[in-house]
Amino acid sequence: MKKRPLMPIGDSSLEETLFAFRRKLMETVRKEAGGLQFPISQIDTLSYIAEKGNPSMKEIAGHLGITPPSATAIVETMQKKELVTRVSENKDRRTIRVTLTPKAWKFFKSFHKIKFGIFTKMLSKLGEKERKQLVTILNIIIKE
């Protein structure tokens, strides 16, 4: 599929608008959740681990778009907070797998519920036709 150039929307590009939407969503979540004690990098990491089950450190680094040492620093901080456990693979002791602890699952479920409620509230500003158009557009964007 041929990539289309970004089209300006008012004074900002589509890309800037999507980033602004994500930033607004996270700011609202932080406010509603009483100032979450976790940075977005840790929340993104928690979400990825929850989705994948027990990814390797290399997979986490790839997902976050950072170097393995940077991913290790994030995971070590999360381990100190008792949010994740790290286990060496039996076949290759150099490969470290990461899983969520029950404490992390509890936080993740609570966070997801808050985020979903806020997202629903934000989308309630749209009419039914606009919501359907947005779903169509987002499905086009996320397909590879």
N, C-alpha and C positions, 0 to 999 in steps of 0.2 A: 504494500500500500504506500502511495506517495505521501510524504509529509507535506502538510500545508504550512505556509508561514504564519506566525502569530499575527492576529488581527487586533488592531487597537480597539479598546472599549473605552470610550470617553478619553480620559487622560492617561489610561494605563493599559498595558497589554493583558491578554488573557492569562498569561503566566503570572504576572504580578497580581492579578485579581484572585487567582487560585491560591497563591501564597498568603494574600491578605485574608482570604476566607479562612484558611487553616489557622493563621495567627489569631483571628477574632474568635474562632471556635475554642482554641486552647486557652486564650485569655479568659473567656467566659467560663470554661470548665474550671480553671484555677480559682476564679472568684466564687463560683458556686460550690466548689469542693473545699472551701476554707483554706485556700492557698496550698495546694498540693505540695508535699515535701519532696517530690521527685522532679528532676529536670526532664524536659521533653526527650532527650537522648535515652534516658532510662525507661521512659514510658514507651518509646518506639521499640526499644530492646525487649521489654516485657511483652508487648504485642506480638513481636516477631517470634519469640520463644513460645508463646501461647499458641500461635498458629502452626508452628513447625513441630512442636513437641520437645525435641532435644537436639537442636542444631549444634553444629560445631562452632568453635570460635571463629574459624575462617568464614563460615556462612554468615555469622552475625556481622562481622566486619564488612563483608560484601554487601549485605542488605543495607547497612548504615552508610556505606560509601566512605569508609574510613580505613585506616591501616589496622592490621591485627594488633599491634601494641596498644593503639587507642581503644580498640574494642575490649582488650584485656583490662585496661584501666576502668572502663565503665562497668564491666562484669565484676571486677574485684570490689568496687564500691557497692554494687548491688549485693554481693555475697556478704559483705560486712553488715549490711542492713537485713540480712537473712531473707532475701528475696529470691535468690537462685542458689543452686548447687552445681558444682563442676565435678565431672567424673571423667577420668581417662578411659579411652576405649580399650577393650581387652586385646583386640587385634593389632592396634597401633597406639602405643602409649603416648605418642606425641599428639594425637588427636584428642582434644578436650570437648566433651559434650556438656551442654548447659540445660538445666531444667528449672522450672519454677517451683518454689516452695508453697505450702498451703497458705502462708502469709501473703505471698505474691498473688496467688489465685484470688484470694479474698479482696485484695486491693484492686486487682485487674477487673473483677466483676463489678465492683462498686464504681470504679472509674468509667467503665463501659456504660453502665446504667445512667450515670450523670451525663456523659457525653451524648448518648442517644437522646435523652430528654431535651438537652439544649439544641441538638441538631434538629429534632422534630419541631421545637419552638421556632427556630430560625426558618425552617421550611414552611411553617404555617403562614408566613407572610406572602407566600405564592398561591396563586389560584390553582385549581386542579389541572388546567391545561398547561400552565407553566411548570408544574411539578412533573408532568408526563414528559414535557420537552427536556427538562433537566435530566431526567433518568435516561432518555434516549441519547442525549449529548454525552453524559458521563459514560454510558456503555460504549459509545464510539471511542472515547478517549482511552478507556482501560483495556480495550481489546488490542492484542498484539498483532 
